[in-house]
Amino acid sequence: MKLKWEESGLKAPLARAKGLGSAKEGSEHWFMQRVTAISNLILMAWLIWSVIHHVVGASHADFTAWLAAPVNAILMILAVISVFYHAALGTQVITEDYVHHEGLKMIKLIGIKLFFFGAAVACIFSIMKVAFGG
């Protein structure tokens, strides 16, 4: 199987590189990875501190009361969004770098987005259910 940039040995180097360059989204992707990394650091520091000081050894009722507090529920939802978005961005980069079959790459990228979106929605639903007393 030949890779996309190896399809013809008669092409000039520039012609072989066409279609392999910037899609004009690389800088935004790079920037969002850094933004979500920083937000993950902040939100995970809050989560670890909260778990150590409020949740460890707490009963189920104490935990649900802690999560039902608006600040805690909002920060937990923000953490879920940030972590899953960061994970989707990272796995997208890995897929784009290491999967060379265009059809498989497209299917995998769609699957990645659907998986992480669905997982984030499930987590947010669970947080809201606890926060609203369901």
Beta strands, then each sheet from edge to edge (+ up, - down):
end
